[in-house]
Amino acid sequence: MVSLWVWTAAYEIVETGDEPAACSNRKTLVLANHQSTADVPILMATWNPRPGVLSNLMWIMDRVFKFTNFGIVSVLHKDFFIQAVSTFWSLVLFF
């Protein structure tokens, strides 16, 4: 469903770099420089045609997303939630 959004918007995805198939039989950490809400559908569209990727994928996200409309899906998928604490905001709220 999410990758369908990219398809209907007529985005073209071009991959460069190492072949991801080399990591198909072992645990792999993929770090994305997340810049916008469009990143998630694009990543899903990229991984959707690869067999076995989406079923073994775990997202790591801020705890606040647990309480959004897709939070229940993330909980059921057993994604990992972290509570990010900014030192700057901790100091601002402290004073």
Beta strands, then each sheet from edge to edge (+ up, - down):
strand 1: 60-62
strand 2: 80-82
sheet 1: 1+ 2+
end
